[in-house]
Structure formats: C-alpha cells, structure tokens
Amino acid sequence: MSKGLLTVLLLVISNVFMTFAWYGNLKLQELKITTDWPLVAIIFLSWGIALVEYFFMIPANRIGSQITGGPFSLMELKVMQEAISLIVFTLIVAFVFKSETIRWNHLVSFLFLICAVFFAFYRKQS
C-alpha cells in the first residue's frame, strides 16, 4: 500500500474515533445509557476514545508528511484531514444519529471542500 493511501486510511479511522469522542456521548445520552453519569465521567470516556484516535492520527501524519519522507506537505495533510473529518462527521450523523437530513446547502459545502482540497494540492507547473 502506498504511503499516500495508507495516510488517507489512517486519517479516516482516526476521524471516526474522534467524531465518537466528541459526539458519541450525545448518542449515549439519547439511548439513556449515560443519563445519570456526571459530566466528568463523560469527559474521561471521551478522552479514552480520543486516545485511541491518536494511535491512528499520529502515524498518519508521520507516514504522510514530506518531513518524514511521505508525499504530503503539512498544508496538504491539514486540508485533507479537515475534509475527511467533515465527511466522516456527516456520514455518522446521517447513519448513526439519523437526526439530520442532508440538504442542498450541505452538498454545496462539500463541493467547496473538494475545491479547498484541490487548491491545497494545486502546484503551478513552470
């Protein structure tokens, strides 16, 4: 597997964990699992999930960065990570939470994300 593809795969996995670290507590609340939990317990649960996220995010950045021999600049890594983050978030909201409808304005925002990624990777040929 190429470094670029491995980087993207690790970023996707990382963002799945991070989305659940940030928003999973709301699903647990909705399911009445953590209704009586103190906020500090929810925070520690989220930190535990975020720790797992780091086991994917840090290697993704190290494998993908030009600094360590990967194919991507820091700017490219960041823009790619943000685009992946929003796509993962939207899919989780649509299929796990089922509380949001994907509307035309969401599709337009995705188009702009794709444009952002394009311009982040654009290199003028001299």
C-alpha positions as CSV (number, residue, x, y, z in Angstrom):
1,M,0.0,0.0,0.0
2,S,1.4,3.4,-0.9
3,K,2.2,6.0,1.8
4,G,-0.5,8.3,0.4
5,L,-3.3,5.7,0.6
6,L,-2.2,4.5,4.0
7,T,-2.2,8.1,5.2
8,V,-5.8,8.6,4.0
9,L,-6.9,5.3,5.5
10,L,-5.4,6.2,8.9
11,L,-7.0,9.6,8.8
12,V,-10.4,8.1,8.1
13,I,-10.1,5.7,11.0
14,S,-8.8,8.5,13.2
15,N,-11.7,10.7,12.4
16,V,-14.2,8.0,13.1
17,F,-12.8,7.7,16.6
18,M,-12.6,11.5,17.1
19,T,-16.2,12.0,16.0
20,F,-17.4,9.4,18.5
21,A,-15.1,11.0,21.2
22,W,-16.7,14.4,20.6
23,Y,-20.3,13.5,19.8
24,G,-20.8,9.9,20.9
25,N,-21.8,11.0,24.4
26,L,-24.8,12.6,22.8
27,K,-25.9,9.3,21.3
28,L,-25.3,7.5,24.6
29,Q,-27.5,10.2,26.3
30,E,-30.2,9.7,23.6
31,L,-30.1,6.0,24.3
32,K,-30.5,6.7,28.0
33,I,-27.1,4.9,28.8
34,T,-25.3,7.8,30.4
35,T,-28.3,9.9,31.6
36,D,-27.1,9.8,35.2
37,W,-23.4,10.0,34.6
38,P,-21.6,13.1,35.9
39,L,-20.0,15.3,33.3
40,V,-16.5,14.4,34.5
41,A,-17.2,10.7,33.7
42,I,-18.4,11.6,30.2
43,I,-15.2,13.7,29.7
44,F,-13.0,10.8,30.8
45,L,-14.9,8.4,28.5
46,S,-14.4,10.8,25.6
47,W,-10.7,11.2,26.5
48,G,-10.3,7.4,26.3
49,I,-11.8,7.3,22.9
50,A,-9.7,10.3,21.8
51,L,-6.6,8.4,23.0
52,V,-7.4,5.6,20.5
53,E,-7.8,8.3,17.9
54,Y,-4.2,9.4,18.4
55,F,-2.9,5.9,17.6
56,F,-4.2,6.5,14.1
57,M,-3.7,10.3,13.7
58,I,-0.1,10.5,14.7
59,P,1.1,7.6,12.4
60,A,-1.0,9.1,9.6
61,N,0.8,12.4,9.9
62,R,4.3,10.8,10.3
63,I,3.7,8.5,7.3
64,G,2.2,11.1,5.1
65,S,4.4,14.1,5.9
66,Q,7.2,15.2,3.5
67,I,9.2,15.9,6.6
68,T,9.5,12.1,7.2
69,G,9.6,11.0,3.6
70,G,5.8,11.0,2.8
71,P,4.1,12.5,-0.1
72,F,2.2,15.4,1.6
73,S,3.1,18.9,2.8
74,L,1.8,20.0,6.2
75,M,-0.8,22.2,4.5
76,E,-2.0,19.3,2.3
77,L,-2.2,17.0,5.4
78,K,-4.3,19.5,7.3
79,V,-6.7,20.3,4.5
80,M,-7.1,16.6,3.7
81,Q,-7.7,15.9,7.4
82,E,-10.4,18.6,7.7
83,A,-12.2,17.4,4.6
84,I,-12.1,13.8,5.8
85,S,-13.3,15.0,9.2
86,L,-16.4,16.7,7.8
87,I,-17.2,13.8,5.5
88,V,-16.9,11.3,8.4
89,F,-19.0,13.5,10.7
90,T,-21.7,13.8,8.1
91,L,-21.9,10.1,7.5
92,I,-22.0,9.3,11.2
93,V,-24.7,11.9,11.8
94,A,-26.7,10.6,8.8
95,F,-26.4,6.9,9.7
96,V,-25.8,6.7,13.4
97,F,-27.7,9.7,14.8
98,K,-30.3,9.9,12.0
99,S,-31.1,13.3,13.3
100,E,-30.1,15.4,10.3
101,T,-31.2,15.4,6.7
102,I,-28.5,16.1,4.1
103,R,-29.8,19.2,2.2
104,W,-28.6,21.1,-0.9
105,N,-26.6,23.5,1.2
106,H,-24.6,20.6,2.7
107,L,-23.9,19.3,-0.8
108,V,-22.7,22.8,-1.8
109,S,-20.4,22.9,1.2
110,F,-19.0,19.5,0.2
111,L,-18.3,21.0,-3.2
112,F,-16.4,23.8,-1.6
113,L,-14.4,21.3,0.5
114,I,-13.5,19.5,-2.7
115,C,-12.4,22.8,-4.1
116,A,-10.3,23.5,-1.0
117,V,-8.6,20.2,-1.3
118,F,-7.9,20.8,-5.0
119,F,-6.4,24.2,-4.3
120,A,-4.4,22.9,-1.4
121,F,-2.8,20.3,-3.7
122,Y,-2.5,22.5,-6.7
123,R,1.0,23.2,-7.8
124,K,1.6,25.6,-10.7
125,Q,3.8,24.0,-13.3
126,S,6.5,26.3,-14.6
